Amino acid sequence: MLDVSVPGLDLSDGDRLTFAEYDSDFDTYEGKIREHDSWKLERNQDFDESGNPGYDAFRRGEWDEALSFAKAQEPALREAAARNRERGTVMRRVRIVEEPLSPYVQWELHFLRVRARSGSPVRVLTSDQVGRSESDGPLPELVSLGGQVLYHILYSDAGIAEGAVRFVDPPLIREWERFIAALFDAGEELDSYMERYAAHLPPPTA
C-alpha cells in the first residue's frame, strides 16, 4: 500500500468559480503554460457527462458506438498533445479506480487509453493502493496547470460538474504537484492495466 502524506487543502483559502468561470479561467491559464508539466488527479467513480456523444452512447447501451467515438478522438488528442510539447509541457493524469469497476469508469478507461496513446500519459492506482492517503476521506478531484494554478473541481451528488475552487499559492501548488507526481510514479501504465484487467470485460450496463 502506498504511504504518501496528503497536503492540506482548505477550500476557504481559494476562489469559488462557477462552471462557466472555471472553463474560461482554465483556458486562460492553459494558454500561459511554458516549460512546466500539468497534472490531473481523478478519484470519483461516477460522473454525468451528458452531451458527450461517447458517454451518451454508453448510457444507451451502444457499447461499440461508444468505443468508436473514443477512437475517433485520437487525431484531435494527438494535435493537442503536440501543441503542449511545443510549449514544453505534458498533461499527466492519475486515475484512481475501485474494483470491480463502475460502469462509468469502465467506459472512461477506454477513452483515457486513446488519450494516453496520443501523448498524454495516464497511470492507474486502485483505491486499495491509496487507502492510507484516504484515512480522512477520498482524495479530491484536482487539476494543476503548469505550476500556476490548482483547481479543486466540484461536482453535484449526481456527478455533474458545478465549478471549481481556484488556488494560486505557489507553495500549495508545488505540494500538490509533488503528491500527484508520487502517485503517478507508483501507478501502473494504463495500457498495462487495460490488458491485465479491463480491456476484456463484458460491456457494462449503464
Secondary structure as UniProt FT lines:
FT   HELIX           11..13
FT   STRAND          15..18
FT   HELIX           19..30
FT   TURN            31..32
FT   STRAND          38..42
FT   TURN            50..51
FT   HELIX           53..60
FT   HELIX           63..72
FT   HELIX           74..86
FT   TURN            87..88
FT   STRAND          91..97
FT   HELIX           103..117
FT   TURN            118..119
FT   STRAND          122..126
FT   TURN            127..130
FT   HELIX           131..134
FT   TURN            135..136
FT   STRAND          142..145
FT   TURN            146..148
FT   STRAND          149..155
FT   TURN            157..158
FT   STRAND          161..167
FT   HELIX           170..186
FT   STRAND          188..189
FT   HELIX           190..193
FT   HELIX           194..198
FT   TURN            199..200
//
